Amino acid sequence: MAVAVEMLNISKFYPGVIANDKVSLSVNEGEILGLIGENGAGKSTMMNMLYGMTAPDEGVIRLFGKEVHIQSPNMAIKLGIGMVHQHFMLMPNLSVLQNIILGNTPTKHGLIDEKQAKNKIKKIMETYDLPVSLDEKVYQLSVGEKQRVEIIKALYRDAKILILDEPTAVLTPQETDKLLEVMQELKKQGCAIVFITHKLREVMAITDEIVVMRKGVVTGSLSTSEANTGGLSDMIVGRTVNLDIPRGDYCPGETVLEVQNIYARNQRGLPALNGVNFKVAKGEIVGIAGVEGNGQAELIDTISGMIYPTDGKIILEGEDVTEKNVRQRREDGMAHIPEDRLGMGTAVSCSIRDNLILNRYYQKPYCKNGIMNNKKLHQLSERLCKDFGVKTPDSTYKLGTLSGGNMQKVVFAREMEANPEFLIAAQPTRGVDIGAIESIHHKIMEVRDSGRGVLLISAELDEIFSLSDRILVMYEGEIVAEFKRGEVDERTIGTYMTGAKRQGDKNGEK
């Protein structure tokens, strides 16, 4: 197989930061290269240069042996490069078909030739088993379906080189398995794939070669057959990582949150929660497992105050907060790490400092008589950046300059600074590197061990099993099973997640 991509001695500099320092990597046709490393290691910067989103300050890029200067994504697309970004680049109010053909629209007699476009797209769907409705609006799709649209869009543009930036960060285990199958099929068709991920099991399962980056340089380059997860972890963070988080004895106290017979609707106006009941005690972590789209998002929104239930009550620290707004609930001791850090958790056009002080800017001692004390707010934001390992020269930088994982650290720092009695942690380590996962898991366990309550919602069953004292399973807007720590394995949980079983039915069967 020919060498599809060569990036030789690539360097990229930003004020006060060396993003890439003489980095070299290559990937062949029909090969999957795993590109791994900590958040801020320079992985996405490398791929953004390959995709023409920014230019290298030093070094050479060759495609199929020919040196190229890729000046824009449009040029990259014409050269046969496609990229599926960690945060999808789709227009939510347009249809799937419109999103796919946008910028590459076939015409006939001056009109859009939808028939030609649909024929090409349907052939791609059949070849790679990527089903999706072309007439649906993008905002109506699940996360997994949106990702399929991104991949189809790249293949529609005849991509021979495909960059996947954290493609499984937002997927359920079932959707992840499906994506890996698609990647294998693309590989068979001769596509060269660069797979950026933090999930070492996936790297070991799907890649042919692995490049490890840390602090802008390559710390390891090896064949997957020669690798193991322990050695890769050491190369990524420069030390041994332990995800077996120590935990205090399980001694649940008073109830901190009680959800009483909650009903709610989704954004389409359809029933999403159907009589949900559960409690979270102080000193425990309750994990919610389920295939994404079974009411978890609406449950989080209802508890946090983003939407109001059509029936039922939310009780926080013994007080009915069902009619209270988000700020009132936060002031009553609730904190929330949202699953969508860009859409709900942050303002990327604002500074890191502004994002960190959202809980505090109007409170004493940071504000007096309506005037903010900028010195104290700056000291607060700098301390939080240091305490939570946010990689930035200064908190006055725009949040949008950070990697996805560092953005997540900002959200986590802000929520933990409020010292909440009850924490909602929704996908808390999505798109976060293994070193940061270890740190965040420790912080969540500290909340639990200090006698406060945590509701953990995660698509990562490993995370649910690692942290939870009790596990609830959601299916079609209902709690269908509950287990204590150690009572169940992942395979059994999976049968409840798919609706094949429900506690209370004869023999557990529907």
C-alpha positions as semicolon CSV with decimal commas, in nm:
position;residue;x (nm);y (nm);z (nm)
1;M;0,000;0,000;0,000
2;A;0,120;0,352;-0,084
3;V;0,187;0,613;0,182
4;A;-0,122;0,835;0,186
5;V;-0,009;1,103;0,434
6;E;0,332;1,217;0,551
7;M;0,366;1,501;0,802
8;L;0,738;1,568;0,850
9;N;0,891;1,784;1,128
10;I;0,572;1,982;1,176
11;S;0,584;2,272;1,422
12;K;0,311;2,513;1,527
13;F;0,357;2,806;1,764
14;Y;0,104;3,020;1,949
15;P;0,180;3,308;2,191
16;G;0,337;3,144;2,495
17;V;0,261;2,792;2,369
18;I;0,443;2,541;2,145
19;A;0,151;2,333;2,019
20;N;0,366;2,103;1,800
21;D;0,744;2,070;1,807
22;K;0,892;1,890;1,503
23;V;0,623;1,620;1,496
24;S;0,636;1,352;1,226
25;L;0,379;1,085;1,142
26;S;0,257;0,890;0,841
27;V;-0,037;0,668;0,748
28;N;-0,072;0,430;0,454
29;E;-0,368;0,353;0,232
30;G;-0,587;0,088;0,393
31;E;-0,440;0,159;0,737
32;I;-0,578;0,299;1,064
33;L;-0,339;0,514;1,266
34;G;-0,427;0,575;1,631
35;L;-0,322;0,923;1,746
36;I;-0,340;0,940;2,125
37;G;-0,227;1,169;2,406
38;E;-0,340;1,404;2,681
39;N;-0,573;1,697;2,618
40;G;-0,356;1,978;2,484
41;A;-0,089;1,735;2,359
42;G;-0,121;1,875;2,006
43;K;-0,319;1,597;1,836
44;S;-0,608;1,808;1,708
45;T;-0,368;2,088;1,607
46;M;-0,181;1,839;1,385
47;M;-0,502;1,726;1,221
48;N;-0,632;2,082;1,183
49;M;-0,317;2,157;0,981
50;L;-0,376;1,849;0,765
51;Y;-0,734;1,966;0,708
52;G;-0,630;2,322;0,622
53;M;-0,787;2,491;0,925
54;T;-0,449;2,636;1,021
55;A;-0,105;2,637;0,861
56;P;0,216;2,484;1,002
57;D;0,494;2,725;1,092
58;E;0,756;2,464;1,000
59;G;0,762;2,129;0,825
60;V;0,632;1,951;0,516
61;I;0,303;1,775;0,435
62;R;0,292;1,520;0,153
63;L;-0,012;1,342;0,011
64;F;0,062;1,028;-0,190
65;G;0,425;1,141;-0,224
66;K;0,349;1,494;-0,344
67;E;0,422;1,799;-0,126
68;V;0,114;2,014;-0,067
69;H;0,032;2,344;0,100
70;I;-0,323;2,305;0,231
71;Q;-0,463;2,655;0,273
72;S;-0,827;2,582;0,361
73;P;-1,071;2,298;0,437
74;N;-1,213;2,339;0,087
75;M;-0,868;2,270;-0,056
76;A;-0,830;1,971;0,178
77;I;-1,162;1,830;0,057
78;K;-1,054;1,868;-0,307
79;L;-0,735;1,679;-0,218
80;G;-0,942;1,391;-0,082
81;I;-0,925;1,466;0,292
82;G;-1,234;1,444;0,512
83;M;-1,259;1,528;0,882
84;V;-1,523;1,438;1,139
85;H;-1,474;1,687;1,421
86;Q;-1,523;1,616;1,790
87;H;-1,802;1,876;1,787
88;F;-2,014;1,817;1,478
89;M;-2,014;2,076;1,198
90;L;-2,377;2,042;1,095
91;M;-2,660;2,290;1,038
92;P;-2,932;2,176;1,283
93;N;-3,228;2,332;1,102
94;L;-3,140;2,185;0,761
95;S;-3,226;1,833;0,651
96;V;-2,974;1,550;0,644
97;L;-2,966;1,569;0,262
98;Q;-2,906;1,944;0,264
99;N;-2,621;1,907;0,513
100;I;-2,450;1,637;0,310
101;I;-2,461;1,818;-0,025
102;L;-2,396;2,168;0,115
103;G;-2,104;2,315;-0,078
104;N;-2,100;2,025;-0,326
105;T;-2,443;2,036;-0,482
106;P;-2,506;1,857;-0,814
107;T;-2,714;2,054;-1,064
108;K;-2,914;1,981;-1,377
109;H;-3,037;2,260;-1,604
110;G;-2,943;2,510;-1,333
111;L;-3,146;2,335;-1,063
112;I;-3,036;2,116;-0,771
113;D;-3,032;1,755;-0,887
114;E;-3,156;1,583;-0,570
115;K;-3,205;1,251;-0,750
116;Q;-2,837;1,230;-0,844
117;A;-2,731;1,328;-0,492
118;K;-2,966;1,077;-0,328
119;N;-2,846;0,796;-0,552
120;K;-2,482;0,860;-0,459
121;I;-2,564;0,895;-0,088
122;K;-2,776;0,579;-0,079
123;K;-2,493;0,385;-0,241
124;I;-2,258;0,509;0,033
125;M;-2,511;0,413;0,301
126;E;-2,547;0,062;0,159
127;T;-2,173;0,008;0,108
128;Y;-2,078;0,111;0,462
129;D;-2,407;0,027;0,640
130;L;-2,471;0,386;0,751
131;P;-2,851;0,417;0,765
132;V;-3,005;0,758;0,826
133;S;-3,320;0,934;0,704
134;L;-3,229;1,198;0,444
135;D;-3,547;1,399;0,507
136;E;-3,507;1,437;0,886
137;K;-3,387;1,768;1,024
138;V;-3,046;1,732;1,190
139;Y;-3,171;1,862;1,526
140;Q;-3,411;1,566;1,535
141;L;-3,130;1,308;1,514
142;S;-2,956;1,119;1,791
143;V;-2,586;1,184;1,849
144;G;-2,494;0,858;1,675
145;E;-2,704;0,950;1,371
146;K;-2,538;1,293;1,349
147;Q;-2,200;1,124;1,339
148;R;-2,314;0,898;1,056
149;V;-2,415;1,212;0,866
150;E;-2,065;1,357;0,916
151;I;-1,902;1,039;0,784
152;I;-2,142;1,018;0,488
153;K;-2,069;1,385;0,412
154;A;-1,696;1,312;0,395
155;L;-1,744;1,004;0,176
156;Y;-1,985;1,195;-0,049
157;R;-1,692;1,428;-0,119
158;D;-1,482;1,123;-0,220
159;A;-1,249;1,135;0,082
160;K;-0,953;0,896;0,055
161;I;-0,807;1,017;0,384
162;L;-1,041;1,038;0,684
163;I;-0,963;1,211;1,014
164;L;-1,184;1,108;1,306
165;D;-1,137;1,340;1,606
166;E;-1,271;1,172;1,922
167;P;-1,548;0,998;1,723
168;T;-1,664;0,773;2,009
169;A;-1,664;1,041;2,280
170;V;-2,039;1,096;2,239
171;L;-2,147;0,744;2,146
172;T;-2,310;0,463;2,341
173;P;-2,130;0,126;2,355
174;Q;-2,358;-0,007;2,081
175;E;-2,296;0,293;1,857
176;T;-1,922;0,264;1,920
177;D;-1,922;-0,101;1,808
178;K;-2,106;0,004;1,494
179;L;-1,854;0,280;1,420
180;L;-1,561;0,040;1,456
181;E;-1,728;-0,189;1,203
182;V;-1,764;0,105;0,962
183;M;-1,396;0,191;1,010
184;Q;-1,297;-0,167;0,925
185;E;-1,502;-0,149;0,606
186;L;-1,345;0,186;0,511
187;K;-1,003;0,033;0,567
188;K;-1,088;-0,258;0,335
189;Q;-1,185;-0,003;0,068
190;G;-0,834;0,149;0,092
191;C;-0,918;0,455;0,303
192;A;-0,636;0,593;0,520
193;I;-0,778;0,676;0,865
194;V;-0,636;0,884;1,148
195;F;-0,824;0,794;1,466
196;I;-0,785;1,043;1,755
197;T;-0,916;0,899;2,081
198;H;-0,860;0,871;2,455
199;K;-1,004;0,520;2,475
200;L;-0,716;0,275;2,479
201;R;-0,932;-0,036;2,439
202;E;-1,060;0,102;2,108
203;V;-0,705;0,188;1,998
204;M;-0,596;-0,168;2,068
205;A;-0,903;-0,312;1,894
206;I;-0,904;-0,119;1,566
207;T;-0,569;0,041;1,479
208;D;-0,264;-0,085;1,290
209;E;-0,013;0,174;1,414
210;I;-0,010;0,408;1,715
211;V;0,152;0,749;1,764
212;V;0,157;0,888;2,120
213;M;0,192;1,263;2,181
214;R;0,263;1,458;2,498
215;K;0,324;1,832;2,534
216;G;0,351;1,884;2,159
217;V;0,604;1,609;2,082
218;V;0,588;1,241;1,990
219;T;0,672;1,023;2,289
220;G;0,611;0,690;2,117
221;S;0,546;0,537;1,775
222;L;0,479;0,164;1,746
223;S;0,276;-0,110;1,588
224;T;-0,045;-0,195;1,772
225;S;0,068;-0,558;1,790
226;E;0,361;-0,445;2,008
227;A;0,150;-0,226;2,240
228;N;-0,036;-0,274;2,567
229;T;-0,266;-0,037;2,753
230;G;-0,035;0,001;3,054
231;G;0,261;0,103;2,842
232;L;0,049;0,343;2,636
233;S;-0,086;0,509;2,952
234;D;0,269;0,567;3,075
235;M;0,368;0,725;2,743
236;I;0,059;0,947;2,741
237;V;0,093;1,104;3,086
238;G;0,454;1,023;3,177
239;R;0,353;0,824;3,483
240;T;0,150;0,521;3,587
241;V;-0,224;0,588;3,578
242;N;-0,458;0,417;3,826
243;L;-0,829;0,424;3,745
244;D;-0,907;0,196;4,041
245;I;-1,022;0,490;4,256
246;P;-0,999;0,439;4,633
247;R;-1,334;0,488;4,806
248;G;-1,451;0,519;5,163
249;D;-1,701;0,279;5,317
250;Y;-2,053;0,300;5,181
251;C;-2,248;0,475;5,459
252;P;-2,541;0,659;5,295
253;G;-2,696;0,934;5,505
254;E;-3,007;1,146;5,466
255;T;-3,177;1,179;5,130
256;V;-3,040;1,478;4,938
257;L;-3,249;1,436;4,621
258;E;-3,584;1,269;4,570
259;V;-3,750;1,238;4,229
260;Q;-4,120;1,166;4,276
261;N;-4,324;1,024;3,987
262;I;-4,181;1,261;3,726
263;Y;-4,334;1,293;3,379
264;A;-4,181;1,517;3,111
265;R;-4,174;1,572;2,736
266;N;-3,881;1,607;2,496
267;Q;-3,815;1,896;2,256
268;R;-4,050;1,740;2,000
269;G;-4,333;1,742;2,254
270;L;-4,334;1,363;2,290
271;P;-4,338;1,178;2,624
272;A;-3,980;1,130;2,749
273;L;-4,017;1,050;3,121
274;N;-4,294;0,819;3,237
275;G;-4,329;0,816;3,614
276;V;-3,964;0,816;3,723
277;N;-3,898;0,759;4,095
278;F;-3,566;0,735;4,281
279;K;-3,361;0,883;4,563
280;V;-2,999;0,989;4,607
281;A;-2,857;0,990;4,959
282;K;-2,571;1,192;5,099
283;G;-2,252;0,988;5,080
284;E;-2,344;0,790;4,771
285;I;-2,307;0,792;4,392
286;V;-2,611;0,676;4,197
287;G;-2,524;0,589;3,839
288;I;-2,776;0,586;3,556
289;A;-2,703;0,351;3,267
290;G;-2,895;0,334;2,942
291;V;-2,872;0,364;2,567
292;E;-2,866;0,735;2,484
293;G;-3,208;0,874;2,398
294;N;-3,407;0,684;2,661
295;G;-3,489;0,987;2,874
296;Q;-3,155;1,056;3,043
297;A;-3,121;1,405;2,890
298;E;-3,477;1,502;2,989
299;L;-3,420;1,366;3,340
300;I;-3,110;1,582;3,381
301;D;-3,291;1,888;3,242
302;T;-3,585;1,832;3,476
303;I;-3,374;1,791;3,789
304;S;-3,148;2,087;3,705
305;G;-3,441;2,318;3,622
306;M;-3,384;2,351;3,248
307;I;-3,734;2,217;3,183
308;Y;-4,034;2,176;3,410
309;P;-4,207;1,838;3,447
310;T;-4,565;1,790;3,336
311;D;-4,627;1,602;3,661
312;G;-4,437;1,496;3,971
313;K;-4,198;1,662;4,216
314;I;-3,826;1,731;4,263
315;I;-3,725;1,740;4,631
316;L;-3,380;1,881;4,717
317;E;-3,263;1,867;5,080
318;G;-3,624;1,811;5,190
319;E;-3,755;2,116;4,999
320;D;-3,980;2,106;4,693
321;V;-3,785;2,282;4,417
322;T;-4,005;2,173;4,126
323;E;-4,109;2,530;4,045
324;K;-3,769;2,686;4,113
325;N;-3,542;2,804;3,831
326;V;-3,183;2,700;3,763
327;R;-3,015;2,973;3,972
328;Q;-3,245;2,911;4,269
329;R;-3,165;2,540;4,264
330;R;-2,794;2,614;4,241
331;E;-2,817;2,847;4,539
332;D;-2,997;2,569;4,726
333;G;-2,690;2,345;4,685
334;M;-2,719;2,183;4,341
335;A;-2,437;2,176;4,084
336;H;-2,449;2,046;3,729
337;I;-2,182;1,927;3,487
338;P;-2,380;1,918;3,160
339;E;-2,322;1,654;2,893
340;D;-2,289;1,921;2,620
341;R;-2,009;2,147;2,737
342;L;-2,031;2,369;2,427
343;G;-2,405;2,404;2,408
344;M;-2,484;2,435;2,778
345;G;-2,169;2,438;2,990
346;T;-1,961;2,718;2,845
347;A;-1,947;3,037;2,640
348;V;-1,655;2,972;2,405
349;S;-1,628;3,332;2,284
350;C;-1,576;3,454;2,641
351;S;-1,260;3,424;2,847
352;I;-1,170;3,130;3,067
353;R;-1,208;3,363;3,363
354;D;-1,560;3,468;3,263
355;N;-1,661;3,102;3,238
356;L;-1,513;3,020;3,578
357;I;-1,683;3,306;3,766
358;L;-2,040;3,246;3,645
359;N;-2,138;3,115;3,990
360;R;-1,970;3,396;4,179
361;Y;-1,960;3,728;3,993
362;Y;-2,274;3,862;4,165
363;Q;-2,192;3,736;4,516
364;K;-1,983;3,872;4,804
365;P;-1,684;3,913;4,832
366;Y;-1,660;3,928;4,452
367;C;-1,929;4,191;4,412
368;K;-2,039;4,482;4,631
369;N;-2,321;4,725;4,555
370;G;-2,343;4,584;4,203
371;I;-1,973;4,644;4,128
372;M;-1,751;4,345;4,059
373;N;-1,413;4,314;4,227
374;N;-1,207;4,216;3,924
375;K;-0,892;4,157;4,127
376;K;-1,058;3,895;4,346
377;L;-1,236;3,737;4,048
378;H;-0,906;3,709;3,864
379;Q;-0,740;3,552;4,168
380;L;-1,027;3,303;4,189
381;S;-1,003;3,206;3,823
382;E;-0,624;3,168;3,835
383;R;-0,650;2,947;4,145
384;L;-0,913;2,725;3,983
385;C;-0,703;2,686;3,667
386;K;-0,409;2,576;3,880
387;D;-0,608;2,346;4,111
388;F;-0,784;2,167;3,826
389;G;-0,492;2,152;3,583
390;V;-0,639;2,373;3,308
391;K;-0,360;2,412;3,053
392;T;-0,346;2,783;2,969
393;P;-0,087;3,058;3,011
394;D;-0,351;3,284;3,165
395;S;-0,723;3,274;3,246
396;T;-0,784;3,582;3,031
397;Y;-0,744;3,370;2,714
398;K;-1,065;3,287;2,528
399;L;-1,218;2,956;2,629
400;G;-1,234;2,861;2,260
401;T;-0,852;2,837;2,251
402;L;-0,864;2,533;2,483
403;S;-0,891;2,167;2,386
404;G;-1,220;1,991;2,458
405;G;-1,077;1,822;2,765
406;N;-0,947;2,147;2,911
407;M;-1,288;2,304;2,854
408;Q;-1,433;2,019;3,058
409;K;-1,185;2,093;3,337
410;V;-1,309;2,454;3,340
411;V;-1,669;2,337;3,379
412;F;-1,571;2,093;3,653
413;A;-1,367;2,355;3,838
414;R;-1,656;2,603;3,833
415;E;-1,909;2,350;3,962
416;M;-1,683;2,210;4,234
417;E;-1,590;2,559;4,358
418;A;-1,954;2,602;4,460
419;N;-1,907;2,317;4,715
420;P;-2,245;2,160;4,627
421;E;-2,447;1,926;4,847
422;F;-2,574;1,751;4,535
423;L;-2,388;1,711;4,205
424;I;-2,530;1,606;3,868
425;A;-2,240;1,469;3,664
426;A;-2,357;1,406;3,308
427;Q;-2,092;1,243;3,085
428;P;-1,824;1,404;3,307
429;T;-1,526;1,254;3,121
430;R;-1,656;1,269;2,764
431;G;-1,365;1,356;2,536
432;V;-1,120;1,372;2,826
433;D;-0,776;1,207;2,833
434;I;-0,687;0,921;3,065
435;G;-0,488;1,139;3,304
436;A;-0,776;1,386;3,339
437;I;-1,025;1,097;3,379
438;E;-0,826;0,981;3,680
439;S;-0,835;1,333;3,828
440;I;-1,208;1,384;3,764
441;H;-1,297;1,043;3,908
442;H;-1,102;1,132;4,223
443;K;-1,293;1,462;4,250
444;I;-1,631;1,288;4,212
445;M;-1,531;1,035;4,478
446;E;-1,426;1,320;4,708
447;V;-1,779;1,464;4,680
448;R;-1,923;1,127;4,780
449;D;-1,672;1,059;5,059
450;S;-1,731;1,406;5,209
451;G;-2,095;1,313;5,268
452;R;-2,258;1,470;4,965
453;G;-2,467;1,311;4,690
454;V;-2,384;1,248;4,324
455;L;-2,608;1,152;4,033
456;L;-2,382;1,013;3,758
457;I;-2,514;0,974;3,403
458;S;-2,265;0,818;3,164
459;A;-2,262;0,626;2,837
460;E;-1,939;0,463;2,960
461;L;-2,037;0,148;3,147
462;D;-1,681;0,123;3,280
463;E;-1,735;0,461;3,447
464;I;-2,074;0,361;3,588
465;F;-1,931;0,039;3,733
466;S;-1,616;0,206;3,865
467;L;-1,786;0,488;4,055
468;S;-2,145;0,394;4,142
469;D;-2,276;0,265;4,474
470;R;-2,612;0,195;4,311
471;I;-2,694;0,158;3,942
472;L;-3,029;0,246;3,786
473;V;-3,110;0,141;3,430
474;M;-3,330;0,362;3,210
475;Y;-3,529;0,238;2,913
476;E;-3,796;0,436;2,725
477;G;-3,827;0,697;2,998
478;E;-3,858;0,458;3,290
479;I;-3,633;0,307;3,556
480;V;-3,645;-0,063;3,466
481;A;-3,383;-0,200;3,705
482;E;-3,180;-0,114;4,014
483;F;-2,864;-0,287;4,141
484;K;-2,623;-0,237;4,426
485;R;-2,250;-0,223;4,359
486;G;-2,116;-0,568;4,275
487;E;-2,457;-0,726;4,212
488;V;-2,443;-0,722;3,833
489;D;-2,205;-0,738;3,537
490;E;-2,197;-0,536;3,212
491;R;-2,355;-0,812;3,004
492;T;-2,658;-0,833;3,233
493;I;-2,693;-0,455;3,247
494;G;-2,692;-0,457;2,866
495;T;-3,003;-0,676;2,852
496;Y;-3,193;-0,425;3,065
497;M;-3,057;-0,130;2,862
498;T;-3,207;-0,277;2,543
499;G;-3,544;-0,350;2,703
500;A;-3,503;-0,728;2,688
501;K;-3,554;-0,748;3,065
502;R;-3,731;-0,547;3,332
503;Q;-3,719;-0,604;3,706
504;G;-4,055;-0,709;3,847
505;D;-4,159;-0,908;3,541
506;K;-4,175;-1,287;3,564
507;N;-3,819;-1,427;3,539
508;G;-3,709;-1,073;3,458
509;E;-3,851;-1,111;3,105
510;K;-4,100;-0,882;2,935
